[in-house]
Amino acid sequence: MNSVQIQCTRCKTMFRDRAGRLQDGYSRQCPCCEVVLFFADDAQHPFIKRAMRSARQVRKELRAAEAARLAAPQEERAAPRSRSSISRARVQGRTE
């Protein structure tokens, strides 16, 4: 999950945005009341603070998962396969 919930400071509606976007200087319009929310590290509003804190945590978890995935031995990782090669292998493996 790479998105965080944001609560509007005006209408209190909850909506989601990607954690990668929620950084210092980002602004987003509420989909309900259309007020523009400004996200800053030194924001005083608790809804903005909570969203920024959640986004930092999600980005940290994503970086840790990516590092663990890259640290895994090469032979354990399966090579990505296209759908056509998967179905071809399935058809060739059938015994009629």
C-alpha positions as CSV (number, residue, x, y, z in Angstrom):
1,M,0.0,0.0,0.0
2,N,1.6,3.2,-1.1
3,S,-1.2,5.7,-0.4
4,V,-2.2,7.5,2.8
5,Q,-5.5,8.9,4.0
6,I,-5.9,12.6,4.2
7,Q,-8.6,14.4,6.1
8,C,-9.7,17.8,4.7
9,T,-9.2,20.7,7.1
10,R,-12.5,22.3,6.0
11,C,-15.1,19.7,5.3
12,K,-13.5,16.7,7.2
13,T,-13.8,14.4,4.2
14,M,-11.3,11.6,4.0
15,F,-9.5,10.9,0.7
16,R,-6.3,9.2,-0.5
17,D,-3.2,10.3,-2.2
18,R,0.1,8.6,-2.9
19,A,2.7,8.8,-0.2
20,G,5.4,9.7,-2.7
21,R,3.6,12.9,-3.5
22,L,3.0,14.1,0.1
23,Q,6.2,15.9,0.7
24,D,7.1,19.4,1.8
25,G,5.6,22.0,-0.7
26,Y,3.0,19.7,-2.1
27,S,-0.6,21.1,-2.5
28,R,-3.8,19.1,-3.3
29,Q,-7.4,20.1,-3.8
30,C,-10.0,18.4,-1.7
31,P,-12.3,16.4,-4.1
32,C,-15.4,17.3,-2.1
33,C,-15.2,21.0,-1.1
34,E,-12.4,22.0,-3.5
35,V,-10.3,23.8,-0.9
36,V,-6.6,23.7,-1.6
37,L,-4.6,21.9,1.1
38,F,-0.9,22.8,1.5
39,F,1.4,20.1,2.9
40,A,4.5,21.3,4.8
41,D,6.8,19.7,7.3
42,D,6.1,22.5,9.8
43,A,2.3,22.6,9.3
44,Q,0.3,23.4,12.5
45,H,-3.0,21.6,11.6
46,P,-3.2,18.1,13.1
47,F,-4.8,16.6,9.9
48,I,-1.9,17.8,7.8
49,K,0.7,16.6,10.4
50,R,-1.0,13.2,10.5
51,A,-0.9,12.9,6.7
52,M,2.7,13.9,6.5
53,R,3.7,11.5,9.3
54,S,1.9,8.7,7.6
55,A,3.4,9.4,4.3
56,R,6.9,9.4,5.8
57,Q,6.2,6.1,7.4
58,V,4.9,4.5,4.2
59,R,7.9,5.8,2.2
60,K,10.2,4.3,4.8
61,E,8.5,0.9,4.6
62,L,8.6,1.0,0.8
63,R,12.3,1.7,0.8
64,A,12.9,-1.1,3.3
65,A,10.9,-3.5,1.1
66,E,12.7,-2.5,-2.0
67,A,16.1,-2.9,-0.2
68,A,15.1,-6.4,1.0
69,R,13.9,-7.3,-2.5
70,L,17.2,-6.2,-4.1
71,A,19.2,-8.0,-1.4
72,A,17.5,-11.3,-2.1
73,P,19.7,-13.8,-4.0
74,Q,19.3,-13.7,-7.7
75,E,18.4,-17.4,-8.1
76,E,15.4,-17.0,-5.7
77,R,13.9,-14.2,-7.8
78,A,11.7,-15.5,-10.6
79,A,12.2,-13.8,-13.9
80,P,9.1,-11.9,-15.0
81,R,7.1,-13.7,-17.7
82,S,4.6,-12.4,-20.2
83,R,1.1,-13.8,-20.2
84,S,1.7,-15.3,-23.6
85,S,4.7,-17.3,-22.4
86,I,2.8,-18.5,-19.4
87,S,-0.1,-19.8,-21.5
88,R,2.3,-21.4,-24.0
89,A,3.9,-23.3,-21.1
90,R,0.5,-24.3,-19.8
91,V,-0.5,-25.6,-23.3
92,Q,2.8,-27.4,-23.9
93,G,2.6,-29.1,-20.5
94,R,-0.9,-30.6,-21.1
95,T,-1.1,-34.3,-21.8
96,E,-4.0,-35.3,-24.0
